[in-house]
Amino acid sequence: MKLIGVEGSPRKNGNTEKLVQTILESASENGADTKFYKLIEMNISHCLGCFNCRETGTCVTNDDMQLMHQEIQASDAIIIGSPVYMWQVSGQTKRFMDRLVPFIRPDFTTRLNGKKRLLLAFTQGNPDENAFKSYFEYLENLFSFLHYDIQGTIVASGTRDKNDLLQQADTLEKAREIGKKLVTSCG
Ligand SMILES: Cc1cc2nc3c(=O)[nH]c(=O)nc-3n(C[C@H](O)[C@H](O)[C@H](O)COP(=O)(O)O)c2cc1C
């Protein structure tokens, strides 16, 4: 089972990175082949909106997103992790999401080559874990429309300093359980 973690926080070794890495570590311990990608360290440009990819399935921009397209096609499961920035995903995460357009045909069927399980992982400064619930549901609906197989959303709330997540034993345990479950969901 191949699992990739795509993480969109600009902060190095912050809470979002720790959350995604915890899920990946647990999945790895349970037999998954895992890889971690930190978007801020990659060369991923914005979508040009040219729609060439709609016909060809290939993006005209030759940057690290070409690798990510290959990695997504090779994967059984994907984690997309982002901090909440201004009630939304970070800019790096949104840029990555826009560049997923090549997988969508003009009739909105998918070019994904099989089942792609998708887990969403968020961190937020707000201590109320339900504060952005409707937004996270909206993203689940979006990715479901894009033919990803939604496995759920994990949220770490009240994370401000970069090590705050380490004080949240329950969230870390939940992340480990989710990592294990992702592996078993792949049979
Ligand atoms: C530019 C910016 C905007 C933010 N906007 C929000 C927000 O709208 N709601 C919220 O709860 N936290 C917000 N935060 C806090 C982050 O979501 C939170 O600290 C997160 O855990 C940071 O992730 P990191 O540790 O991986 O960098 C914001 C932080 C920054 C830097």
The ligand as a Gaussian input file, in Angstrom:
#p B3LYP/6-31G(d) Opt

LIG

0 1
 C       -1.544000      33.903000       8.098000
 C       -2.204000      33.085000       9.168000
 C       -3.576000      33.003000       9.201000
 C       -4.204000      32.228000      10.176000
 N       -5.575000      32.159000      10.177000
 C       -6.185000      31.388000      11.104000
 C       -7.607000      31.288000      11.115000
 O       -8.312000      31.867000      10.300000
 N       -8.180000      30.515000      12.075000
 C       -7.432000      29.848000      13.012000
 O       -8.006000      29.143000      13.856000
 N       -6.076000      29.901000      13.016000
 C       -5.438000      30.664000      12.079000
 N       -4.071000      30.713000      12.064000
 C       -3.295000      29.876000      13.023000
 C       -2.822000      28.582000      12.383000
 O       -3.858000      27.912000      11.712000
 C       -2.258000      27.613000      13.427000
 O       -1.334000      28.241000      14.263000
 C       -1.653000      26.390000      12.751000
 O       -1.499000      25.347000      13.688000
 C       -0.280000      26.699000      12.157000
 O        0.238000      25.523000      11.572000
 P        1.819000      25.205000      11.609000
 O        2.200000      25.029000      13.043000
 O        1.960000      23.974000      10.791000
 O        2.495000      26.384000      11.003000
 C       -3.420000      31.508000      11.129000
 C       -2.025000      31.600000      11.079000
 C       -1.419000      32.391000      10.125000
 C        0.092000      32.470000      10.101000

